[in-house]
Amino acid sequence: MKTNLVLFFLTLASLVQAQYTYITDRRFFEPADLVGYDFKPFMKEIPNDRQEEFDAGAYSFGITFKNLYVKGQGLEGVYNINNMTPDEYGFKLLLMNARDARLQGHLKVILNKYNMVEALIFKRSPNEKEIIFYLPAIPGKLKEMEQAYFTDRGELVFESPDSLWGKSFHPFLRIHTDARVQERLRMGDSTSISFVKTVTIEEKDKKKKKSGEEPVAETVNEAPSADAGETVKSDPAEVANIANDPDKKVKIIEEYFVVVRSIIQYEDGMREDKTWKYPVKRVSEKEDKAAGQMEERYQWEFITDDKEKVILYLNGDRTVSSMHIGPKTYLMRGF
């Protein structure tokens, strides 16, 4: 399992190495929030010496529970994390090189007042200088585009389970809980979660049917594309005519689904548009009455035939916060 986790982490890092991580991508409130995150800065500084900008992915700092994975000229290596604690400036990780115990240093994670990481201060060993790595601010045009595309935490309201159907949202972060890896999503991933209701009318004549005659099935409400979030409806008059026709025997079948869509990019560069569909029998609600207005107060569990858990978390004002589907957790923008 440990080997698989390392390979998964490094593979994921290689797939998105052409992207920086921006200051506003994530907020960090406790050391555990760092686990699985891969920081990709844009500039380094040796105090009282020099500054240097570099391409996205030239340096990276990936954090797991036990190790810090550092990529970059002269610093590359795996460092054991002996301790990870809060500090007045953010968090401090005490490190020891996994191959050379003499290389004991630290990584300081510098937070701003919004709990976002602005810089990392890395010291590989007691005899070396600290190096400051700065995260970039997100470019204005990209910020506007992503603000319009991704669903913010506190943006989408669901008053009751009945209000889900026909809606969809675009999460901003995907956490692979089995591998403990956080993945920052991009607009090009087209990742969406939709709540789909279909209504099918099965009909046949009440009169004695001829030998070999089969019932007719007509779909009244069809499932949308996973990115559309809208249910396609047939003409209501046509539906009413079918249901009220005295010569017709009608059976109405309603079905509900959670549909996840995402374009997956593999290590060889190939991309695949994938969809996962979870049939829903019912939705069960639990409430944490101690949670505040902007904390996850409501838990809606979608009861399915699958063993995988499908749970939607809402804040105290019933706005979408996060969703857990099998081994993945999806976070809205603003975490």
Contacts in CASP RR format, 6 or more apart in sequence:
PFRMAT RR
TARGET T0000
AUTHOR 0000-0000-0000
METHOD contacts of the structure
MODEL  1
MKTNLVLFFLTLASLVQAQYTYITDRRFFEPADLVGYDFKPFMKEIPNDR
QEEFDAGAYSFGITFKNLYVKGQGLEGVYNINNMTPDEYGFKLLLMNARD
ARLQGHLKVILNKYNMVEALIFKRSPNEKEIIFYLPAIPGKLKEMEQAYF
TDRGELVFESPDSLWGKSFHPFLRIHTDARVQERLRMGDSTSISFVKTVT
IEEKDKKKKKSGEEPVAETVNEAPSADAGETVKSDPAEVANIANDPDKKV
KIIEEYFVVVRSIIQYEDGMREDKTWKYPVKRVSEKEDKAAGQMEERYQW
EFITDDKEKVILYLNGDRTVSSMHIGPKTYLMRGF
4 179 0 8 1.000
5 64 0 8 1.000
5 179 0 8 1.000
5 180 0 8 1.000
5 181 0 8 1.000
6 69 0 8 1.000
8 176 0 8 1.000
8 179 0 8 1.000
8 181 0 8 1.000
9 36 0 8 1.000
9 38 0 8 1.000
9 62 0 8 1.000
9 64 0 8 1.000
9 69 0 8 1.000
9 179 0 8 1.000
9 181 0 8 1.000
10 69 0 8 1.000
11 267 0 8 1.000
12 38 0 8 1.000
12 176 0 8 1.000
12 181 0 8 1.000
12 183 0 8 1.000
13 38 0 8 1.000
13 60 0 8 1.000
13 62 0 8 1.000
13 69 0 8 1.000
13 71 0 8 1.000
14 267 0 8 1.000
15 265 0 8 1.000
15 266 0 8 1.000
15 267 0 8 1.000
16 38 0 8 1.000
16 183 0 8 1.000
16 184 0 8 1.000
17 40 0 8 1.000
17 56 0 8 1.000
17 57 0 8 1.000
17 60 0 8 1.000
18 56 0 8 1.000
18 57 0 8 1.000
19 40 0 8 1.000
19 56 0 8 1.000
19 57 0 8 1.000
19 184 0 8 1.000
19 186 0 8 1.000
20 40 0 8 1.000
20 41 0 8 1.000
20 42 0 8 1.000
20 56 0 8 1.000
20 57 0 8 1.000
20 135 0 8 1.000
20 136 0 8 1.000
21 37 0 8 1.000
21 38 0 8 1.000
21 39 0 8 1.000
21 40 0 8 1.000
21 41 0 8 1.000
21 135 0 8 1.000
21 184 0 8 1.000
22 135 0 8 1.000
22 136 0 8 1.000
22 137 0 8 1.000
22 138 0 8 1.000
23 112 0 8 1.000
23 116 0 8 1.000
23 117 0 8 1.000
23 118 0 8 1.000
23 135 0 8 1.000
23 136 0 8 1.000
23 137 0 8 1.000
23 138 0 8 1.000
24 116 0 8 1.000
24 137 0 8 1.000
24 138 0 8 1.000
24 143 0 8 1.000
25 116 0 8 1.000
25 138 0 8 1.000
25 173 0 8 1.000
25 184 0 8 1.000
26 33 0 8 1.000
26 37 0 8 1.000
26 116 0 8 1.000
26 117 0 8 1.000
26 173 0 8 1.000
26 182 0 8 1.000
26 184 0 8 1.000
26 335 0 8 1.000
27 33 0 8 1.000
27 114 0 8 1.000
27 115 0 8 1.000
27 116 0 8 1.000
27 334 0 8 1.000
27 335 0 8 1.000
28 34 0 8 1.000
28 90 0 8 1.000
28 91 0 8 1.000
28 109 0 8 1.000
28 111 0 8 1.000
28 115 0 8 1.000
28 116 0 8 1.000
28 117 0 8 1.000
29 115 0 8 1.000
30 86 0 8 1.000
31 84 0 8 1.000
31 85 0 8 1.000
31 86 0 8 1.000
31 91 0 8 1.000
34 63 0 8 1.000
34 84 0 8 1.000
34 91 0 8 1.000
34 109 0 8 1.000
35 63 0 8 1.000
35 64 0 8 1.000
35 65 0 8 1.000
35 180 0 8 1.000
35 182 0 8 1.000
36 62 0 8 1.000
36 63 0 8 1.000
36 64 0 8 1.000
36 175 0 8 1.000
36 180 0 8 1.000
36 181 0 8 1.000
36 182 0 8 1.000
37 62 0 8 1.000
37 63 0 8 1.000
37 182 0 8 1.000
38 60 0 8 1.000
38 61 0 8 1.000
38 62 0 8 1.000
38 63 0 8 1.000
38 69 0 8 1.000
38 181 0 8 1.000
38 182 0 8 1.000
39 60 0 8 1.000
39 61 0 8 1.000
39 62 0 8 1.000
39 63 0 8 1.000
39 117 0 8 1.000
39 120 0 8 1.000
39 133 0 8 1.000
39 135 0 8 1.000
40 56 0 8 1.000
40 57 0 8 1.000
40 59 0 8 1.000
40 60 0 8 1.000
41 59 0 8 1.000
41 61 0 8 1.000
41 119 0 8 1.000
41 120 0 8 1.000
41 133 0 8 1.000
41 134 0 8 1.000
41 135 0 8 1.000
41 136 0 8 1.000
42 53 0 8 1.000
42 54 0 8 1.000
42 56 0 8 1.000
42 134 0 8 1.000
42 135 0 8 1.000
42 136 0 8 1.000
43 51 0 8 1.000
43 52 0 8 1.000
43 53 0 8 1.000
43 54 0 8 1.000
43 133 0 8 1.000
43 134 0 8 1.000
43 136 0 8 1.000
44 51 0 8 1.000
44 52 0 8 1.000
44 54 0 8 1.000
44 59 0 8 1.000
44 131 0 8 1.000
44 132 0 8 1.000
44 133 0 8 1.000
44 134 0 8 1.000
45 51 0 8 1.000
45 52 0 8 1.000
45 131 0 8 1.000
45 132 0 8 1.000
45 134 0 8 1.000
46 129 0 8 1.000
46 130 0 8 1.000
46 131 0 8 1.000
46 132 0 8 1.000
47 129 0 8 1.000
47 130 0 8 1.000
47 132 0 8 1.000
49 129 0 8 1.000
57 71 0 8 1.000
58 72 0 8 1.000
58 73 0 8 1.000
59 70 0 8 1.000
59 71 0 8 1.000
59 72 0 8 1.000
59 75 0 8 1.000
59 133 0 8 1.000
60 69 0 8 1.000
60 70 0 8 1.000
60 71 0 8 1.000
60 72 0 8 1.000
61 68 0 8 1.000
61 69 0 8 1.000
61 70 0 8 1.000
61 107 0 8 1.000
61 120 0 8 1.000
61 122 0 8 1.000
61 133 0 8 1.000
62 68 0 8 1.000
62 69 0 8 1.000
62 70 0 8 1.000
63 69 0 8 1.000
63 81 0 8 1.000
63 93 0 8 1.000
64 81 0 8 1.000
64 180 0 8 1.000
65 81 0 8 1.000
65 180 0 8 1.000
66 80 0 8 1.000
66 81 0 8 1.000
67 78 0 8 1.000
67 79 0 8 1.000
67 80 0 8 1.000
67 81 0 8 1.000
67 98 0 8 1.000
68 78 0 8 1.000
68 79 0 8 1.000
68 81 0 8 1.000
68 93 0 8 1.000
68 95 0 8 1.000
68 107 0 8 1.000
69 77 0 8 1.000
69 78 0 8 1.000
69 79 0 8 1.000
70 76 0 8 1.000
70 77 0 8 1.000
70 78 0 8 1.000
70 79 0 8 1.000
70 122 0 8 1.000
71 77 0 8 1.000
75 122 0 8 1.000
75 124 0 8 1.000
75 131 0 8 1.000
77 97 0 8 1.000
77 98 0 8 1.000
77 99 0 8 1.000
78 97 0 8 1.000
78 98 0 8 1.000
78 99 0 8 1.000
79 95 0 8 1.000
79 96 0 8 1.000
79 97 0 8 1.000
79 98 0 8 1.000
79 103 0 8 1.000
79 105 0 8 1.000
80 95 0 8 1.000
80 96 0 8 1.000
80 97 0 8 1.000
80 98 0 8 1.000
81 93 0 8 1.000
81 94 0 8 1.000
81 95 0 8 1.000
82 94 0 8 1.000
82 95 0 8 1.000
82 96 0 8 1.000
83 92 0 8 1.000
83 93 0 8 1.000
83 94 0 8 1.000
84 91 0 8 1.000
84 92 0 8 1.000
84 93 0 8 1.000
84 94 0 8 1.000
85 91 0 8 1.000
85 92 0 8 1.000
87 108 0 8 1.000
89 108 0 8 1.000
89 110 0 8 1.000
89 111 0 8 1.000
90 108 0 8 1.000
90 109 0 8 1.000
90 110 0 8 1.000
90 111 0 8 1.000
91 108 0 8 1.000
91 109 0 8 1.000
91 111 0 8 1.000
92 106 0 8 1.000
92 107 0 8 1.000
92 108 0 8 1.000
92 109 0 8 1.000
93 106 0 8 1.000
93 107 0 8 1.000
93 108 0 8 1.000
93 109 0 8 1.000
94 104 0 8 1.000
94 105 0 8 1.000
94 106 0 8 1.000
95 104 0 8 1.000
95 105 0 8 1.000
95 106 0 8 1.000
95 107 0 8 1.000
95 124 0 8 1.000
96 103 0 8 1.000
96 104 0 8 1.000
96 105 0 8 1.000
97 103 0 8 1.000
97 104 0 8 1.000
97 124 0 8 1.000
97 125 0 8 1.000
102 125 0 8 1.000
103 124 0 8 1.000
103 125 0 8 1.000
104 125 0 8 1.000
104 126 0 8 1.000
105 123 0 8 1.000
105 124 0 8 1.000
105 125 0 8 1.000
105 126 0 8 1.000
106 121 0 8 1.000
106 122 0 8 1.000
106 123 0 8 1.000
107 120 0 8 1.000
107 121 0 8 1.000
107 122 0 8 1.000
107 123 0 8 1.000
108 120 0 8 1.000
108 121 0 8 1.000
108 122 0 8 1.000
109 117 0 8 1.000
109 120 0 8 1.000
110 117 0 8 1.000
110 118 0 8 1.000
110 119 0 8 1.000
110 120 0 8 1.000
110 121 0 8 1.000
111 117 0 8 1.000
111 118 0 8 1.000
112 118 0 8 1.000
117 135 0 8 1.000
118 134 0 8 1.000
118 135 0 8 1.000
119 132 0 8 1.000
119 133 0 8 1.000
119 134 0 8 1.000
119 135 0 8 1.000
120 132 0 8 1.000
120 133 0 8 1.000
120 135 0 8 1.000
121 130 0 8 1.000
121 131 0 8 1.000
121 132 0 8 1.000
121 133 0 8 1.000
122 130 0 8 1.000
122 131 0 8 1.000
122 133 0 8 1.000
123 129 0 8 1.000
123 130 0 8 1.000
123 131 0 8 1.000
138 146 0 8 1.000
145 187 0 8 1.000
146 187 0 8 1.000
146 333 0 8 1.000
147 333 0 8 1.000
149 170 0 8 1.000
149 187 0 8 1.000
150 170 0 8 1.000
150 171 0 8 1.000
150 172 0 8 1.000
150 185 0 8 1.000
150 187 0 8 1.000
150 332 0 8 1.000
150 333 0 8 1.000
151 169 0 8 1.000
151 170 0 8 1.000
151 171 0 8 1.000
151 172 0 8 1.000
151 320 0 8 1.000
151 332 0 8 1.000
151 333 0 8 1.000
152 332 0 8 1.000
152 333 0 8 1.000
152 334 0 8 1.000
153 315 0 8 1.000
153 319 0 8 1.000
153 320 0 8 1.000
153 321 0 8 1.000
153 331 0 8 1.000
153 332 0 8 1.000
153 333 0 8 1.000
153 334 0 8 1.000
153 335 0 8 1.000
154 294 0 8 1.000
154 315 0 8 1.000
154 317 0 8 1.000
154 319 0 8 1.000
154 320 0 8 1.000
154 321 0 8 1.000
154 332 0 8 1.000
155 319 0 8 1.000
155 320 0 8 1.000
155 332 0 8 1.000
156 167 0 8 1.000
156 169 0 8 1.000
156 319 0 8 1.000
156 320 0 8 1.000
157 163 0 8 1.000
157 317 0 8 1.000
157 318 0 8 1.000
157 319 0 8 1.000
158 164 0 8 1.000
158 167 0 8 1.000
158 312 0 8 1.000
158 314 0 8 1.000
158 318 0 8 1.000
158 319 0 8 1.000
158 320 0 8 1.000
159 318 0 8 1.000
161 283 0 8 1.000
161 285 0 8 1.000
161 300 0 8 1.000
164 195 0 8 1.000
164 283 0 8 1.000
165 195 0 8 1.000
165 196 0 8 1.000
165 197 0 8 1.000
165 231 0 8 1.000
165 256 0 8 1.000
166 194 0 8 1.000
166 195 0 8 1.000
166 196 0 8 1.000
166 197 0 8 1.000
166 224 0 8 1.000
166 229 0 8 1.000
166 230 0 8 1.000
166 231 0 8 1.000
167 194 0 8 1.000
167 195 0 8 1.000
167 229 0 8 1.000
168 192 0 8 1.000
168 193 0 8 1.000
168 194 0 8 1.000
168 195 0 8 1.000
168 224 0 8 1.000
168 226 0 8 1.000
168 227 0 8 1.000
168 228 0 8 1.000
168 229 0 8 1.000
169 192 0 8 1.000
169 193 0 8 1.000
169 320 0 8 1.000
169 332 0 8 1.000
170 185 0 8 1.000
170 191 0 8 1.000
170 192 0 8 1.000
171 185 0 8 1.000
171 191 0 8 1.000
171 193 0 8 1.000
171 322 0 8 1.000
171 323 0 8 1.000
171 330 0 8 1.000
171 331 0 8 1.000
171 332 0 8 1.000
172 184 0 8 1.000
172 185 0 8 1.000
172 331 0 8 1.000
172 332 0 8 1.000
172 333 0 8 1.000
172 334 0 8 1.000
172 335 0 8 1.000
173 182 0 8 1.000
173 183 0 8 1.000
173 184 0 8 1.000
173 185 0 8 1.000
173 330 0 8 1.000
173 331 0 8 1.000
173 335 0 8 1.000
174 182 0 8 1.000
174 183 0 8 1.000
174 185 0 8 1.000
174 191 0 8 1.000
174 328 0 8 1.000
174 329 0 8 1.000
174 330 0 8 1.000
174 331 0 8 1.000
175 181 0 8 1.000
175 182 0 8 1.000
175 183 0 8 1.000
175 328 0 8 1.000
175 329 0 8 1.000
175 330 0 8 1.000
175 331 0 8 1.000
176 182 0 8 1.000
176 183 0 8 1.000
176 327 0 8 1.000
176 328 0 8 1.000
177 324 0 8 1.000
177 326 0 8 1.000
177 327 0 8 1.000
177 328 0 8 1.000
177 329 0 8 1.000
178 327 0 8 1.000
185 191 0 8 1.000
188 263 0 8 1.000
189 262 0 8 1.000
189 263 0 8 1.000
190 227 0 8 1.000
190 261 0 8 1.000
190 262 0 8 1.000
190 263 0 8 1.000
190 273 0 8 1.000
191 260 0 8 1.000
191 261 0 8 1.000
191 262 0 8 1.000
191 263 0 8 1.000
191 330 0 8 1.000
192 226 0 8 1.000
192 227 0 8 1.000
192 229 0 8 1.000
192 260 0 8 1.000
192 261 0 8 1.000
192 262 0 8 1.000
193 258 0 8 1.000
193 259 0 8 1.000
193 260 0 8 1.000
193 323 0 8 1.000
193 325 0 8 1.000
193 330 0 8 1.000
194 224 0 8 1.000
194 226 0 8 1.000
194 227 0 8 1.000
194 228 0 8 1.000
194 229 0 8 1.000
194 258 0 8 1.000
194 259 0 8 1.000
194 260 0 8 1.000
194 261 0 8 1.000
195 229 0 8 1.000
195 256 0 8 1.000
195 257 0 8 1.000
195 258 0 8 1.000
195 259 0 8 1.000
196 223 0 8 1.000
196 224 0 8 1.000
196 229 0 8 1.000
196 231 0 8 1.000
196 256 0 8 1.000
196 257 0 8 1.000
196 258 0 8 1.000
196 259 0 8 1.000
197 221 0 8 1.000
197 231 0 8 1.000
197 254 0 8 1.000
197 255 0 8 1.000
197 256 0 8 1.000
197 257 0 8 1.000
198 219 0 8 1.000
198 221 0 8 1.000
198 222 0 8 1.000
198 223 0 8 1.000
198 231 0 8 1.000
198 254 0 8 1.000
198 255 0 8 1.000
198 256 0 8 1.000
198 257 0 8 1.000
199 219 0 8 1.000
199 220 0 8 1.000
199 221 0 8 1.000
199 252 0 8 1.000
199 253 0 8 1.000
199 254 0 8 1.000
199 255 0 8 1.000
200 217 0 8 1.000
200 218 0 8 1.000
200 219 0 8 1.000
200 220 0 8 1.000
200 252 0 8 1.000
200 253 0 8 1.000
200 254 0 8 1.000
200 255 0 8 1.000
201 217 0 8 1.000
201 218 0 8 1.000
201 219 0 8 1.000
201 220 0 8 1.000
201 239 0 8 1.000
201 242 0 8 1.000
201 243 0 8 1.000
201 250 0 8 1.000
201 251 0 8 1.000
201 252 0 8 1.000
201 253 0 8 1.000
202 215 0 8 1.000
202 216 0 8 1.000
202 217 0 8 1.000
202 218 0 8 1.000
202 250 0 8 1.000
202 251 0 8 1.000
202 252 0 8 1.000
202 253 0 8 1.000
203 215 0 8 1.000
203 216 0 8 1.000
203 217 0 8 1.000
203 218 0 8 1.000
203 242 0 8 1.000
203 248 0 8 1.000
203 249 0 8 1.000
203 250 0 8 1.000
203 251 0 8 1.000
204 213 0 8 1.000
204 215 0 8 1.000
204 216 0 8 1.000
204 248 0 8 1.000
204 249 0 8 1.000
205 247 0 8 1.000
205 248 0 8 1.000
205 249 0 8 1.000
206 246 0 8 1.000
206 247 0 8 1.000
206 248 0 8 1.000
206 249 0 8 1.000
207 247 0 8 1.000
218 234 0 8 1.000
218 242 0 8 1.000
219 234 0 8 1.000
220 233 0 8 1.000
220 234 0 8 1.000
220 239 0 8 1.000
221 231 0 8 1.000
221 232 0 8 1.000
221 233 0 8 1.000
221 234 0 8 1.000
222 231 0 8 1.000
222 232 0 8 1.000
223 231 0 8 1.000
223 257 0 8 1.000
223 259 0 8 1.000
224 230 0 8 1.000
224 231 0 8 1.000
224 232 0 8 1.000
225 261 0 8 1.000
226 259 0 8 1.000
226 260 0 8 1.000
226 261 0 8 1.000
226 275 0 8 1.000
227 261 0 8 1.000
242 248 0 8 1.000
242 250 0 8 1.000
243 250 0 8 1.000
243 252 0 8 1.000
255 279 0 8 1.000
256 279 0 8 1.000
256 280 0 8 1.000
256 281 0 8 1.000
257 277 0 8 1.000
257 278 0 8 1.000
257 279 0 8 1.000
257 280 0 8 1.000
258 277 0 8 1.000
258 278 0 8 1.000
258 280 0 8 1.000
258 302 0 8 1.000
258 304 0 8 1.000
258 310 0 8 1.000
258 325 0 8 1.000
259 275 0 8 1.000
259 276 0 8 1.000
259 277 0 8 1.000
259 278 0 8 1.000
260 275 0 8 1.000
260 276 0 8 1.000
260 277 0 8 1.000
260 278 0 8 1.000
260 325 0 8 1.000
261 273 0 8 1.000
261 274 0 8 1.000
261 275 0 8 1.000
261 276 0 8 1.000
262 274 0 8 1.000
263 271 0 8 1.000
263 272 0 8 1.000
263 273 0 8 1.000
263 274 0 8 1.000
264 271 0 8 1.000
264 272 0 8 1.000
264 274 0 8 1.000
265 271 0 8 1.000
266 272 0 8 1.000
276 325 0 8 1.000
278 302 0 8 1.000
278 304 0 8 1.000
278 306 0 8 1.000
278 308 0 8 1.000
278 310 0 8 1.000
278 325 0 8 1.000
279 304 0 8 1.000
279 305 0 8 1.000
280 302 0 8 1.000
280 303 0 8 1.000
280 304 0 8 1.000
280 310 0 8 1.000
281 303 0 8 1.000
281 304 0 8 1.000
281 305 0 8 1.000
282 303 0 8 1.000
283 300 0 8 1.000
283 301 0 8 1.000
283 302 0 8 1.000
283 303 0 8 1.000
284 300 0 8 1.000
284 301 0 8 1.000
284 303 0 8 1.000
285 298 0 8 1.000
285 299 0 8 1.000
285 300 0 8 1.000
285 301 0 8 1.000
286 298 0 8 1.000
286 299 0 8 1.000
286 301 0 8 1.000
287 297 0 8 1.000
287 298 0 8 1.000
287 299 0 8 1.000
288 295 0 8 1.000
288 296 0 8 1.000
288 297 0 8 1.000
288 298 0 8 1.000
288 299 0 8 1.000
289 297 0 8 1.000
291 297 0 8 1.000
291 316 0 8 1.000
292 315 0 8 1.000
292 316 0 8 1.000
293 315 0 8 1.000
293 316 0 8 1.000
293 317 0 8 1.000
294 315 0 8 1.000
294 316 0 8 1.000
294 317 0 8 1.000
295 315 0 8 1.000
295 316 0 8 1.000
296 313 0 8 1.000
296 314 0 8 1.000
296 315 0 8 1.000
296 316 0 8 1.000
296 321 0 8 1.000
296 322 0 8 1.000
297 314 0 8 1.000
297 315 0 8 1.000
297 316 0 8 1.000
298 313 0 8 1.000
298 314 0 8 1.000
298 315 0 8 1.000
298 316 0 8 1.000
298 318 0 8 1.000
299 311 0 8 1.000
299 312 0 8 1.000
299 313 0 8 1.000
299 314 0 8 1.000
300 311 0 8 1.000
300 312 0 8 1.000
300 313 0 8 1.000
300 314 0 8 1.000
301 309 0 8 1.000
301 310 0 8 1.000
301 311 0 8 1.000
302 310 0 8 1.000
302 311 0 8 1.000
302 312 0 8 1.000
304 310 0 8 1.000
308 325 0 8 1.000
308 326 0 8 1.000
308 327 0 8 1.000
309 324 0 8 1.000
309 325 0 8 1.000
309 326 0 8 1.000
310 323 0 8 1.000
310 324 0 8 1.000
310 325 0 8 1.000
310 326 0 8 1.000
311 323 0 8 1.000
311 324 0 8 1.000
311 325 0 8 1.000
312 320 0 8 1.000
312 323 0 8 1.000
313 320 0 8 1.000
313 321 0 8 1.000
313 322 0 8 1.000
313 323 0 8 1.000
313 324 0 8 1.000
314 320 0 8 1.000
314 321 0 8 1.000
315 321 0 8 1.000
320 332 0 8 1.000
321 331 0 8 1.000
321 332 0 8 1.000
322 329 0 8 1.000
322 330 0 8 1.000
322 331 0 8 1.000
322 332 0 8 1.000
322 335 0 8 1.000
323 329 0 8 1.000
323 330 0 8 1.000
324 330 0 8 1.000
END
